[in-house]
């Protein structure tokens, strides 16, 4: 088992999860975070920290696509190991639907 970041993170990108991760397995894109499944130690401390409920165990049904996406993007995005402020419009995106269409595959810009 591993944990994956799902659609709820897109455009919200809270980093509370990063602050508690003991192994630095989060990777940062322009508007989303992902978890590297081979680095996650399945401790679960990140899941309750996410204010938008974007982190789920990969054992939940229907998360195969998210596991594949987390794996792919963790391979090209840089690791994030400290908490940052969320985007200024994160609250507006919290309950938005269809956020996958807004996913940027770009790495975070400096």
N, CA, C and O atoms as a MOPAC input file, in Angstrom:
PM7 MOZYME 1SCF
protein

 N      0.83700 1    -1.18900 1     0.00000 1
 C      0.00000 1     0.00000 1     0.00000 1
 C      0.87700 1     1.24500 1     0.00000 1
 O      1.98200 1     1.25300 1     0.54300 1
 N      0.36300 1     2.27700 1    -0.61300 1
 C      0.98500 1     3.60000 1    -0.58900 1
 C     -0.14200 1     4.62200 1    -0.54700 1
 O     -1.31600 1     4.26400 1    -0.64700 1
 N      0.19800 1     5.83800 1    -0.40500 1
 C     -0.79000 1     6.91700 1    -0.45400 1
 C     -0.61000 1     7.66700 1    -1.75400 1
 O      0.49500 1     7.74100 1    -2.29200 1
 N     -1.70500 1     8.22700 1    -2.26100 1
 C     -1.65700 1     8.99600 1    -3.49700 1
 C     -2.37800 1    10.32300 1    -3.29100 1
 O     -3.28900 1    10.44400 1    -2.47300 1
 N     -1.94100 1    11.30100 1    -4.05500 1
 C     -2.60700 1    12.60200 1    -4.06100 1
 C     -3.59800 1    12.57900 1    -5.21500 1
 O     -3.27000 1    12.14600 1    -6.31900 1
 N     -4.80400 1    13.04500 1    -4.95300 1
 C     -5.88100 1    12.98400 1    -5.94500 1
 C     -6.29100 1    14.38000 1    -6.41900 1
 O     -5.67400 1    15.38600 1    -6.06800 1
 N     -7.33100 1    14.40300 1    -7.21100 1
 C     -7.81500 1    15.60400 1    -7.89000 1
 C     -8.05800 1    16.79900 1    -6.96700 1
 O     -7.88700 1    17.94400 1    -7.38600 1
 N     -8.45000 1    16.54900 1    -5.72800 1
 C     -8.74800 1    17.66600 1    -4.82700 1
 C     -7.56100 1    18.59400 1    -4.61900 1
 O     -7.75200 1    19.75900 1    -4.26900 1
 N     -6.35200 1    18.11400 1    -4.82300 1
 C     -5.15200 1    18.93700 1    -4.62100 1
 C     -4.96800 1    19.97100 1    -5.73100 1
 O     -4.38700 1    21.03200 1    -5.50100 1
 N     -5.44900 1    19.67100 1    -6.90900 1
 C     -5.22800 1    20.55500 1    -8.05700 1
 C     -5.77800 1    21.94200 1    -7.76300 1
 O     -6.93700 1    22.10600 1    -7.38500 1
 N     -4.91800 1    22.93200 1    -7.94700 1
 C     -5.20900 1    24.35200 1    -7.74300 1
 C     -5.35200 1    24.73200 1    -6.27800 1
 O     -5.54200 1    25.91000 1    -5.97600 1
 N     -5.26800 1    23.77600 1    -5.35500 1
 C     -5.30800 1    24.07700 1    -3.91400 1
 C     -3.89200 1    23.99900 1    -3.34100 1
 O     -3.42900 1    24.92600 1    -2.67700 1
 N     -3.21900 1    22.89400 1    -3.60400 1
 C     -1.80500 1    22.66800 1    -3.27400 1
 C     -1.41500 1    23.13700 1    -1.87400 1
 O     -0.45000 1    23.88200 1    -1.70100 1
 N     -2.17100 1    22.69600 1    -0.89300 1
 C     -1.76900 1    22.91800 1     0.49800 1
 C     -0.57700 1    22.01600 1     0.78300 1
 O     -0.47900 1    20.92400 1     0.22200 1
 N      0.31600 1    22.45200 1     1.63500 1
 C      1.51500 1    21.65600 1     1.90200 1
 C      1.61500 1    21.21200 1     3.36600 1
 O      2.70400 1    20.91200 1     3.85500 1
 N      0.49100 1    21.17200 1     4.04900 1
 C      0.46900 1    20.67800 1     5.42800 1
 C      1.02600 1    19.25700 1     5.48500 1
 O      1.69700 1    18.88900 1     6.45000 1
 N      0.75300 1    18.46900 1     4.46500 1
 C      1.20200 1    17.08700 1     4.37000 1
 C      2.72400 1    16.99500 1     4.32900 1
 O      3.32200 1    16.10100 1     4.92700 1
 N      3.32700 1    17.91500 1     3.62700 1
 C      4.78100 1    17.93700 1     3.48300 1
 C      5.45300 1    18.13300 1     4.84300 1
 O      6.49200 1    17.53600 1     5.12800 1
 N      4.84900 1    18.97000 1     5.66800 1
 C      5.42800 1    19.28400 1     6.97900 1
 C      5.51600 1    18.06600 1     7.89900 1
 O      6.37600 1    18.02000 1     8.77900 1
 N      4.64000 1    17.08500 1     7.70600 1
 C      4.62500 1    15.91300 1     8.59800 1
 C      5.25400 1    14.66400 1     7.98600 1
 O      5.43900 1    13.67100 1     8.68900 1
 N      5.57800 1    14.68800 1     6.73000 1
 C      6.11800 1    13.50000 1     6.05100 1
 C      7.53100 1    13.19900 1     6.56000 1
 O      8.42400 1    14.03800 1     6.44000 1
 N      7.73600 1    12.00400 1     7.12700 1
 C      9.06000 1    11.67900 1     7.67200 1
 C     10.09400 1    11.27700 1     6.62300 1
 O     11.27600 1    11.17000 1     6.94700 1
 N      9.67800 1    11.05200 1     5.36800 1
 C     10.62600 1    10.57400 1     4.35700 1
 C     10.71800 1    11.47000 1     3.12200 1
 O     11.36300 1    11.09600 1     2.14200 1
 N     10.09400 1    12.63100 1     3.15100 1
 C     10.17500 1    13.57900 1     2.02300 1
 C      9.83200 1    12.93800 1     0.68200 1
 O     10.61600 1    12.99800 1    -0.26500 1
 N      8.64800 1    12.32300 1     0.61600 1
 C      8.24400 1    11.64500 1    -0.62200 1
 C      7.25800 1    12.46700 1    -1.45300 1
 O      6.66200 1    11.94800 1    -2.39700 1
 N      7.08200 1    13.75600 1    -1.10800 1
 C      6.20500 1    14.62400 1    -1.88100 1
 C      7.00600 1    15.36500 1    -2.94700 1
 O      8.15100 1    15.76400 1    -2.72900 1
 N      6.37700 1    15.53500 1    -4.09700 1
 C      6.99000 1    16.23500 1    -5.22100 1
 C      6.03800 1    17.32800 1    -5.66100 1
 O      4.81900 1    17.17100 1    -5.60200 1
 N      6.61600 1    18.45400 1    -6.10800 1
 C      5.81200 1    19.65000 1    -6.34700 1
 C      5.74000 1    20.04400 1    -7.81200 1
 O      6.75400 1    20.23600 1    -8.48400 1
 N      4.50400 1    20.15800 1    -8.28100 1
 C      4.25800 1    20.69500 1    -9.59000 1
 C      3.73000 1    22.11400 1    -9.46700 1
 O      3.58600 1    22.64500 1    -8.36600 1
 N      3.45100 1    22.70600 1   -10.58800 1
 C      2.98100 1    24.08500 1   -10.63400 1
 C      1.70300 1    24.29800 1    -9.82300 1
 O      1.55700 1    25.31900 1    -9.15100 1
 N      0.76500 1    23.32600 1    -9.88300 1
 C     -0.49400 1    23.52900 1    -9.16100 1
 C     -0.99100 1    22.29100 1    -8.41600 1
 O     -2.18200 1    22.16600 1    -8.13000 1
 N     -0.07200 1    21.38100 1    -8.10500 1
 C     -0.44900 1    20.14800 1    -7.39900 1
 C      0.79200 1    19.51900 1    -6.78000 1
 O      1.91300 1    19.78300 1    -7.21500 1
 N      0.58900 1    18.69700 1    -5.77600 1
 C      1.64200 1    17.86000 1    -5.21400 1
 C      1.34100 1    16.40700 1    -5.56300 1
 O      0.19000 1    16.05300 1    -5.82000 1
 N      2.37100 1    15.56800 1    -5.57400 1
 C      2.18100 1    14.12600 1    -5.73900 1
 C      3.08100 1    13.40100 1    -4.74500 1
 O      4.02000 1    13.98300 1    -4.20200 1
 N      2.78800 1    12.14100 1    -4.51800 1
 C      3.58500 1    11.28200 1    -3.64800 1
 C      4.29700 1    10.24600 1    -4.52100 1
 O      3.68800 1     9.62300 1    -5.39100 1
 N      5.57800 1    10.07700 1    -4.27600 1
 C      6.31500 1     9.02900 1    -4.98500 1
 C      6.00400 1     7.70100 1    -4.28800 1
 O      6.40800 1     7.49900 1    -3.14300 1
 N      5.29600 1     6.80100 1    -4.96200 1
 C      4.84700 1     5.56200 1    -4.30300 1
 C      5.97700 1     4.64400 1    -3.85200 1
 O      5.79500 1     3.86400 1    -2.91800 1
 N      7.13000 1     4.71900 1    -4.48900 1
 C      8.24700 1     3.86600 1    -4.08200 1
 C      8.98800 1     4.42500 1    -2.86800 1
 O      9.78200 1     3.71900 1    -2.24700 1
 N      8.73500 1     5.67300 1    -2.53400 1
 C      9.39300 1     6.30500 1    -1.39000 1
 C      8.47800 1     6.40000 1    -0.17600 1
 O      8.95300 1     6.52100 1     0.95200 1
 N      7.17300 1     6.34500 1    -0.40100 1
 C      6.19000 1     6.42900 1     0.68500 1
 C      6.33200 1     5.19500 1     1.57200 1
 O      6.41000 1     4.06900 1     1.07900 1
 N      6.36500 1     5.41900 1     2.88800 1
 C      6.49700 1     4.29200 1     3.82000 1
 C      5.14900 1     3.88300 1     4.41500 1
 O      5.09300 1     3.11200 1     5.37400 1
 N      4.07900 1     4.39900 1     3.84600 1
 C      2.72200 1     4.00300 1     4.21900 1
 C      2.37100 1     4.31000 1     5.67600 1
 O      1.56700 1     3.60400 1     6.28400 1
 N      2.96700 1     5.34800 1     6.22800 1
 C      2.71100 1     5.66800 1     7.63500 1
 C      1.35000 1     6.34700 1     7.82900 1
 O      0.74900 1     6.24400 1     8.89900 1
 N      0.86800 1     7.04000 1     6.79300 1
 C     -0.45600 1     7.64100 1     6.85800 1
 C     -0.55800 1     8.96100 1     7.58800 1
 O     -1.65900 1     9.49400 1     7.72600 1
 N      0.55600 1     9.51300 1     8.06400 1
 C      0.45400 1    10.76800 1     8.81900 1
 C      0.03200 1    11.94600 1     7.95100 1
 O     -0.48500 1    12.93800 1     8.46500 1
 N      0.24000 1    11.85300 1     6.66400 1
 C     -0.11900 1    12.95200 1     5.76100 1
 C     -1.62400 1    13.05500 1     5.51400 1
 O     -2.15500 1    14.15500 1     5.36000 1
 N     -2.30000 1    11.92700 1     5.47800 1
 C     -3.71300 1    11.90000 1     5.08900 1
 C     -4.59600 1    12.83200 1     5.92200 1
 O     -5.34000 1    13.61800 1     5.33600 1
 N     -4.55200 1    12.78700 1     7.24300 1
 C     -5.43700 1    13.67400 1     8.01200 1
 C     -5.00800 1    15.13900 1     7.99600 1
 O     -5.77900 1    16.00900 1     8.39800 1
 N     -3.79500 1    15.42100 1     7.53900 1
 C     -3.30200 1    16.80200 1     7.50700 1
 C     -3.83200 1    17.59800 1     6.32400 1
 O     -3.80100 1    18.82900 1     6.34500 1
 N     -4.31500 1    16.91800 1     5.29800 1
 C     -4.76300 1    17.60600 1     4.07700 1
 C     -6.11800 1    18.27100 1     4.30300 1
 O     -7.10500 1    17.58300 1     4.56600 1
 N     -6.18000 1    19.60400 1     4.20400 1
 C     -7.44100 1    20.30400 1     4.45100 1
 C     -8.48600 1    20.12900 1     3.35000 1
 O     -9.64200 1    20.51000 1     3.52800 1
 N     -8.08500 1    19.55400 1     2.21200 1
 C     -9.04500 1    19.35100 1     1.11900 1
 C     -9.27600 1    17.86900 1     0.82900 1
 O     -9.85200 1    17.52400 1    -0.20200 1
 N     -8.83200 1    16.99200 1     1.72900 1
 C     -9.05700 1    15.55100 1     1.61200 1
 C     -8.56200 1    14.99000 1     0.27500 1
 O     -9.25700 1    14.21500 1    -0.38200 1
 N     -7.35100 1    15.39600 1    -0.11300 1
 C     -6.80500 1    14.97700 1    -1.40300 1
 C     -5.91000 1    13.74900 1    -1.32400 1
 O     -5.52600 1    13.20600 1    -2.36000 1
 N     -5.56900 1    13.29900 1    -0.12300 1
 C     -4.65200 1    12.17100 1     0.02500 1
 C     -5.44600 1    10.93500 1     0.44400 1
 O     -6.17900 1    10.95200 1     1.43300 1
 N     -5.28200 1     9.86900 1    -0.33100 1
 C     -6.04100 1     8.64000 1    -0.09800 1
 C     -5.09300 1     7.44600 1    -0.17200 1
 O     -4.08300 1     7.50600 1    -0.87300 1
 N     -5.40100 1     6.36900 1     0.53800 1
 C     -4.61500 1     5.13900 1     0.37300 1
 C     -4.93100 1     4.51200 1    -0.98400 1
 O     -6.07900 1     4.53000 1    -1.42900 1
 N     -3.92600 1     3.96800 1    -1.62900 1
 C     -4.15000 1     3.41000 1    -2.97000 1
 C     -4.98100 1     2.13300 1    -2.94700 1
 O     -5.29800 1     1.58400 1    -4.00200 1
 N     -5.33200 1     1.66300 1    -1.77200 1
 C     -6.18900 1     0.47800 1    -1.66600 1
 C     -7.66400 1     0.80900 1    -1.88800 1
 O     -8.48500 1    -0.09600 1    -2.03700 1
 N     -8.00300 1     2.09300 1    -1.91100 1
 C     -9.38800 1     2.47700 1    -2.20100 1
 C     -9.67400 1     2.20400 1    -3.67000 1
 O     -8.80500 1     2.42600 1    -4.51400 1
 N    -10.86600 1     1.73000 1    -3.99200 1
 C    -11.18800 1     1.44000 1    -5.39200 1
 C    -11.19600 1     2.71000 1    -6.25300 1
 O    -11.55900 1     3.79500 1    -5.79800 1
 N    -10.78700 1     2.53400 1    -7.49900 1
 C    -10.85000 1     3.62000 1    -8.47000 1
 C     -9.67900 1     4.59000 1    -8.46500 1
 O     -9.74100 1     5.63400 1    -9.11500 1
 N     -8.61500 1     4.26400 1    -7.74600 1
 C     -7.48000 1     5.18200 1    -7.67000 1
 C     -6.29900 1     4.77200 1    -8.55100 1
 O     -5.21800 1     5.34800 1    -8.43400 1
 N     -6.48600 1     3.80200 1    -9.41300 1
 C     -5.40400 1     3.32000 1   -10.26400 1
 C     -4.81200 1     4.42800 1   -11.13000 1
 O     -3.59400 1     4.52200 1   -11.28100 1
 N     -5.67500 1     5.26100 1   -11.69500 1
 C     -5.20100 1     6.36000 1   -12.53500 1
 C     -4.37300 1     7.34600 1   -11.71600 1
 O     -3.37100 1     7.87100 1   -12.20100 1
 N     -4.79100 1     7.59800 1   -10.47000 1
 C     -4.06100 1     8.53800 1    -9.61500 1
 C     -2.71800 1     7.96600 1    -9.18500 1
 O     -1.74200 1     8.70500 1    -9.06200 1
 N     -2.65900 1     6.67200 1    -8.95800 1
 C     -1.38600 1     6.03700 1    -8.63000 1
 C     -0.42500 1     6.18100 1    -9.80700 1
 O      0.74500 1     6.51500 1    -9.61600 1
 N     -0.90500 1     5.93500 1   -11.00500 1
 C     -0.06700 1     6.06800 1   -12.20400 1
 C      0.38700 1     7.51900 1   -12.39200 1
 O      1.54300 1     7.76900 1   -12.73300 1
 N     -0.51300 1     8.46400 1   -12.17200 1
 C     -0.16900 1     9.88000 1   -12.33500 1
 C      0.84000 1    10.32500 1   -11.28100 1
 O      1.78600 1    11.04700 1   -11.59800 1
 N      0.65000 1     9.90300 1   -10.02800 1
 C      1.60900 1    10.24600 1    -8.97100 1
 C      2.99000 1     9.68100 1    -9.32300 1
 O      4.00100 1    10.36500 1    -9.16700 1
 N      3.02700 1     8.44800 1    -9.79300 1
 C      4.29100 1     7.81200 1   -10.17100 1
 C      4.97200 1     8.58500 1   -11.29100 1
 O      6.16500 1     8.87900 1   -11.21200 1
 N      4.21900 1     8.91100 1   -12.32700 1
 C      4.77000 1     9.62500 1   -13.48000 1
 C      5.31300 1    10.99700 1   -13.08100 1
 O      6.45300 1    11.33400 1   -13.40300 1
 N      4.50400 1    11.78500 1   -12.38200 1
 C      4.88900 1    13.16200 1   -12.08400 1
 C      5.97800 1    13.24500 1   -11.01600 1
 O      6.77900 1    14.17900 1   -11.03400 1
 N      6.02500 1    12.29300 1   -10.09100 1
 C      7.10500 1    12.27900 1    -9.10200 1
 C      8.45200 1    12.04100 1    -9.77600 1
 O      9.49800 1    12.39900 1    -9.23400 1
 N      8.41900 1    11.44000 1   -10.95200 1
 C      9.64700 1    11.20000 1   -11.70000 1
 C     10.18800 1    12.42100 1   -12.41100 1
 O     11.33800 1    12.42400 1   -12.85100 1
 N      9.36300 1    13.47700 1   -12.53100 1
 C      9.83600 1    14.66400 1   -13.25700 1
 C      9.78300 1    15.95500 1   -12.43300 1
 O     10.40700 1    16.94900 1   -12.80500 1
 N      9.05100 1    15.94700 1   -11.33200 1
 C      8.95600 1    17.14100 1   -10.49600 1
 C      9.99100 1    17.08300 1    -9.37900 1
 O     10.45100 1    16.00100 1    -9.01400 1
 N     10.36400 1    18.25500 1    -8.82700 1
 C     11.32300 1    18.27400 1    -7.71200 1
 C     10.65800 1    17.92800 1    -6.37600 1
 O      9.46600 1    18.16600 1    -6.17800 1
 N     11.45000 1    17.36700 1    -5.47600 1
 C     10.96600 1    17.05300 1    -4.13900 1
 C     10.64700 1    18.36300 1    -3.40700 1
 O     11.31200 1    19.37800 1    -3.61500 1
 N      9.64000 1    18.32700 1    -2.56500 1
 C      9.32300 1    19.44600 1    -1.68800 1
 C      9.43600 1    18.91200 1    -0.26300 1
 O      8.84400 1    17.88700 1     0.07600 1
 N     10.20100 1    19.61800 1     0.56400 1
 C     10.43100 1    19.11200 1     1.91600 1
 C     10.12800 1    20.12800 1     3.00900 1
 O     10.48800 1    19.92800 1     4.16900 1
 N      9.46700 1    21.21800 1     2.63600 1
 C      9.04200 1    22.16700 1     3.65800 1
 C      7.70600 1    22.78700 1     3.28200 1
 O      7.36600 1    22.91700 1     2.10600 1
 N      6.97600 1    23.15800 1     4.28800 1
 C      5.63800 1    23.70900 1     4.08800 1
 C      5.72900 1    25.11500 1     3.48800 1
 O      6.61100 1    25.90100 1     3.83400 1
 N      4.80100 1    25.40700 1     2.58700 1
 C      4.70000 1    26.71200 1     1.93300 1
 C      3.26200 1    27.19300 1     2.04900 1
 O      2.36100 1    26.43000 1     2.39800 1
 N      3.06800 1    28.45000 1     1.75500 1
 C      1.71000 1    28.98900 1     1.71300 1
 C      0.97600 1    28.41500 1     0.50200 1
 O      1.58700 1    28.23100 1    -0.55100 1
 N     -0.31600 1    28.13000 1     0.63000 1
 C     -1.07400 1    27.67200 1    -0.54100 1
 C     -1.26800 1    28.82800 1    -1.51800 1
 O     -1.04600 1    29.98500 1    -1.15900 1
 N     -1.67500 1    28.53000 1    -2.73400 1
 C     -1.95000 1    29.60300 1    -3.69100 1
 C     -3.01800 1    30.54700 1    -3.12700 1
 O     -3.88100 1    30.11700 1    -2.36100 1
 N     -2.96500 1    31.82100 1    -3.49800 1
 C     -3.91400 1    32.78900 1    -2.94300 1
 C     -5.38000 1    32.46900 1    -3.24900 1
 O     -6.26600 1    32.87900 1    -2.49900 1
 N     -5.64300 1    31.75000 1    -4.32700 1
 C     -7.02400 1    31.42600 1    -4.69000 1
 C     -7.41300 1    29.99200 1    -4.32700 1
 O     -8.40700 1    29.47500 1    -4.83700 1
 N     -6.64200 1    29.34900 1    -3.45600 1
 C     -6.89800 1    27.94700 1    -3.08400 1
 C     -8.30300 1    27.73900 1    -2.53400 1
 O     -8.94400 1    26.73700 1    -2.85200 1
 N     -8.78700 1    28.65200 1    -1.72600 1
 C    -10.12500 1    28.50700 1    -1.13100 1
 C    -11.21600 1    28.49100 1    -2.19900 1
 O    -12.23800 1    27.82500 1    -2.02900 1
 N    -11.01200 1    29.20800 1    -3.27900 1
 C    -11.99200 1    29.23400 1    -4.37000 1
 C    -12.07600 1    27.89000 1    -5.09200 1
 O    -13.12000 1    27.54600 1    -5.64600 1
 N    -10.98900 1    27.13900 1    -5.08800 1
 C    -10.92300 1    25.86200 1    -5.79500 1
 C    -11.26600 1    24.66900 1    -4.91500 1
 O    -11.40600 1    23.55700 1    -5.42400 1
 N    -11.40500 1    24.87000 1    -3.61200 1
 C    -11.55800 1    23.76300 1    -2.65800 1
 C    -12.63400 1    22.75200 1    -3.06400 1
 O    -12.37100 1    21.55000 1    -3.04800 1
 N    -13.79900 1    23.19400 1    -3.41400 1
 C    -14.89900 1    22.27900 1    -3.73100 1
 C    -15.24000 1    22.23900 1    -5.21500 1
 O    -16.30900 1    21.76600 1    -5.60000 1
 N    -14.33400 1    22.73500 1    -6.04000 1
 C    -14.57800 1    22.75600 1    -7.48700 1
 C    -14.59100 1    21.33100 1    -8.03900 1
 O    -13.88700 1    20.45500 1    -7.53500 1
 N    -15.38100 1    21.11300 1    -9.05600 1
 C    -15.43000 1    19.81900 1    -9.73900 1
 C    -14.69000 1    19.91700 1   -11.06100 1
 O    -14.50700 1    21.00900 1   -11.59700 1
 N    -14.27000 1    18.79300 1   -11.57800 1
 C    -13.59100 1    18.76300 1   -12.87300 1
 C    -12.21200 1    19.40500 1   -12.85700 1
 O    -11.77700 1    19.98500 1   -13.85100 1
 N    -11.53300 1    19.29900 1   -11.73300 1
 C    -10.23600 1    19.95900 1   -11.59800 1
 C     -9.12800 1    19.29900 1   -12.42200 1
 O     -8.11800 1    19.94000 1   -12.71300 1
 N     -9.29800 1    18.04500 1   -12.79700 1
 C     -8.27100 1    17.36800 1   -13.58100 1
 C     -7.96000 1    18.13000 1   -14.87000 1
 O     -6.81600 1    18.12600 1   -15.32500 1
 N     -8.93600 1    18.76600 1   -15.44700 1
 C     -8.73200 1    19.54800 1   -16.66500 1
 C     -7.77700 1    20.72800 1   -16.43500 1
 O     -7.23300 1    21.28000 1   -17.39100 1
 N     -7.57700 1    21.10600 1   -15.19200 1
 C     -6.71000 1    22.23900 1   -14.85900 1
 C     -5.31500 1    21.81100 1   -14.39200 1
 O     -4.49600 1    22.66000 1   -14.04100 1
 N     -5.04300 1    20.52000 1   -14.38700 1
 C     -3.74600 1    20.03500 1   -13.94700 1
 C     -2.65300 1    20.52900 1   -14.87300 1
 O     -2.73700 1    20.36400 1   -16.09000 1
 N     -1.63100 1    21.13300 1   -14.29700 1
 C     -0.43000 1    21.51000 1   -15.05600 1
 C      0.62200 1    20.44300 1   -14.81200 1
 O      0.88700 1    20.08400 1   -13.66400 1
 N      1.21200 1    19.94300 1   -15.85700 1
 C      2.27500 1    18.94800 1   -15.72000 1
 C      3.63400 1    19.61000 1   -15.55400 1
 O      4.65400 1    18.92700 1   -15.46600 1
 N      3.65100 1    20.92800 1   -15.51200 1
 C      4.91000 1    21.64800 1   -15.34400 1
 C      5.38900 1    21.54800 1   -13.90300 1
 O      4.58300 1    21.48300 1   -12.97400 1
 N      6.69100 1    21.53600 1   -13.72600 1
 C      7.27500 1    21.57600 1   -12.39200 1
 C      7.02300 1    22.95300 1   -11.81100 1
 O      6.74500 1    23.90300 1   -12.54200 1
 N      7.12200 1    23.05700 1   -10.50700 1
 C      6.95100 1    24.34700 1    -9.84600 1
 C      7.99700 1    25.32300 1   -10.39100 1
 O      9.15200 1    24.95900 1   -10.61500 1
 N      7.57000 1    26.55400 1   -10.59500 1
 C      8.54000 1    27.55400 1   -11.08500 1
 C      9.21200 1    28.21500 1    -9.89400 1
 O      8.60500 1    28.40300 1    -8.84000 1
 N     10.46100 1    28.55600 1   -10.08300 1
 C     11.26300 1    29.13600 1    -8.99100 1
 C     10.81200 1    30.51300 1    -8.59600 1
 O     11.39300 1    31.11900 1    -7.69600 1

